[in-house]
């Protein structure tokens, strides 16, 4: 009897202390998608006011960034649904973020370097979260094992 009453307990709310890495990872995914969508708008606006811009090249660039945004949104969906297979794509996305951050840091101009530091910080936080044991446990279902049985 005690076993069945334990199984019927509702799952803890998503704000439990042990799920904070998963919430941080989800927030990082949302931030990256919003940043990519903002960059898409900036590329589109810049192409409209540039004489040397090719319409086809700009369209391809926009489609590539849009594909990245959709894929990161799908990673976030996997994190939200506690899918264990979301961890590796999340980790790889953060590695790409680190590459982008480094590219910005070695770029010209103070504003570009500051943006690079911010991007690099997001990527580093994402890497730390991806390897955090509570994040791994929350995706493996260990945190809510009573809800799955």
C-alpha positions as CSV (number, residue, x, y, z in Angstrom):
1,X,0.0,0.0,0.0
2,X,2.6,2.6,0.9
3,X,4.2,2.0,-2.5
4,X,1.0,2.8,-4.4
5,X,0.4,6.0,-2.4
6,X,4.0,7.2,-3.2
7,X,3.4,6.5,-6.9
8,X,0.3,8.7,-6.9
9,X,2.1,11.7,-5.5
10,X,2.3,14.6,-8.0
11,X,5.7,15.4,-9.5
12,X,7.4,18.3,-7.8
13,X,7.0,21.7,-9.5
14,X,9.7,22.6,-12.1
15,X,11.1,25.2,-9.7
16,X,12.5,22.7,-7.2
17,X,16.2,23.4,-6.3
18,X,17.5,20.3,-8.1
19,X,16.1,21.4,-11.4
20,X,17.7,24.8,-11.6
21,X,20.4,23.6,-14.2
22,X,17.6,22.5,-16.5
23,X,15.8,25.8,-16.2
24,X,19.1,27.6,-16.9
25,X,19.6,25.5,-20.0
26,X,16.1,26.2,-21.1
27,X,16.7,29.9,-20.5
28,X,19.9,29.7,-22.5
29,X,18.1,28.1,-25.4
30,X,15.4,30.8,-25.4
31,X,18.1,33.5,-25.2
32,X,20.0,32.0,-28.2
33,X,16.8,31.7,-30.3
34,X,15.9,35.3,-29.6
35,X,19.4,36.5,-30.4
36,X,19.4,34.6,-33.7
37,X,16.0,36.0,-34.6
38,X,17.3,39.5,-33.8
39,X,20.4,38.9,-35.9
40,X,18.2,37.7,-38.8
41,X,16.2,41.0,-38.7
42,X,19.5,42.9,-38.6
43,X,20.8,41.1,-41.6
44,X,17.6,41.7,-43.5
45,X,17.6,45.4,-42.6
46,X,21.2,45.8,-43.6
47,X,20.6,44.0,-46.9
48,X,17.8,46.4,-47.8
49,X,20.0,49.4,-47.3
50,X,23.1,48.1,-49.0
51,X,24.0,48.5,-52.6
52,X,26.4,45.6,-52.8
53,X,24.1,43.0,-51.2
54,X,22.9,40.1,-53.3
55,X,19.3,39.2,-52.6
56,X,20.0,35.5,-53.1
57,X,23.0,35.5,-50.8
58,X,21.1,37.3,-48.1
59,X,18.2,34.9,-48.4
60,X,20.5,31.9,-48.0
61,X,22.1,33.5,-45.0
62,X,18.8,34.3,-43.4
63,X,17.6,30.7,-44.0
64,X,20.7,29.2,-42.5
65,X,20.3,31.4,-39.3
66,X,16.6,30.5,-39.2
67,X,17.5,26.8,-39.4
68,X,19.9,27.3,-36.5
69,X,17.1,29.1,-34.5
70,X,14.6,26.3,-35.1
71,X,17.1,23.6,-34.2
72,X,18.0,25.4,-30.9
73,X,14.3,25.7,-30.2
74,X,13.9,22.0,-30.7
75,X,16.8,21.4,-28.3
76,X,15.0,23.6,-25.8
77,X,11.9,21.6,-26.3
78,X,13.8,18.4,-25.6
79,X,15.2,20.0,-22.4
80,X,11.8,21.2,-21.4
81,X,10.4,17.6,-21.9
82,X,13.4,16.1,-20.0
83,X,14.6,14.1,-22.9
84,X,18.0,12.6,-22.3
85,X,18.9,12.9,-26.0
86,X,18.7,16.7,-25.7
87,X,21.9,16.9,-23.7
88,X,24.4,16.2,-26.5
89,X,22.8,18.7,-29.0
90,X,22.7,21.3,-26.2
91,X,26.4,20.7,-25.5
92,X,27.3,21.0,-29.2
93,X,25.2,24.2,-29.5
94,X,27.2,25.7,-26.7
95,X,30.5,24.8,-28.4
96,X,29.3,26.6,-31.5
97,X,28.4,29.6,-29.2
98,X,31.9,29.6,-27.9
99,X,33.3,29.7,-31.5
100,X,31.0,32.6,-32.3
101,X,32.1,34.4,-29.1
102,X,35.8,33.9,-29.9
103,X,35.3,35.2,-33.4
104,X,33.7,38.3,-32.1
105,X,36.4,38.8,-29.4
106,X,39.1,38.8,-32.1
107,X,37.1,41.1,-34.3
108,X,37.4,44.9,-34.7
109,X,35.8,47.5,-32.5
110,X,35.0,47.7,-28.8
111,X,31.3,47.0,-29.2
112,X,32.1,43.8,-31.1
113,X,34.5,42.7,-28.4
114,X,32.0,43.4,-25.7
115,X,29.4,41.4,-27.6
116,X,31.9,38.6,-27.9
117,X,32.5,38.5,-24.2
118,X,28.8,38.3,-23.6
119,X,28.4,35.5,-26.1
120,X,31.4,33.7,-24.7
121,X,29.9,34.0,-21.2
122,X,26.6,32.4,-22.3
123,X,28.5,29.6,-24.0
124,X,30.6,28.9,-20.9
125,X,27.5,28.9,-18.6
126,X,25.9,26.5,-21.0
127,X,28.9,24.2,-20.9
128,X,29.0,24.2,-17.1
129,X,25.3,23.5,-17.0
130,X,25.6,20.7,-19.6
131,X,28.0,18.8,-17.3
132,X,26.2,19.6,-14.1
133,X,25.1,16.3,-12.4
134,X,21.6,17.8,-11.6
135,X,21.1,18.6,-15.2
136,X,22.0,15.1,-16.3
137,X,19.8,13.6,-13.6
138,X,16.9,15.8,-14.6
139,X,17.1,14.7,-18.2
140,X,17.5,11.1,-17.3
141,X,14.3,11.2,-15.3
142,X,16.1,10.4,-12.0
143,X,14.7,13.5,-10.4
144,X,11.1,12.4,-11.0
145,X,11.5,8.6,-11.1
146,X,8.2,8.1,-9.1
147,X,6.2,9.8,-11.8
148,X,7.4,7.4,-14.5
149,X,6.5,4.2,-12.7
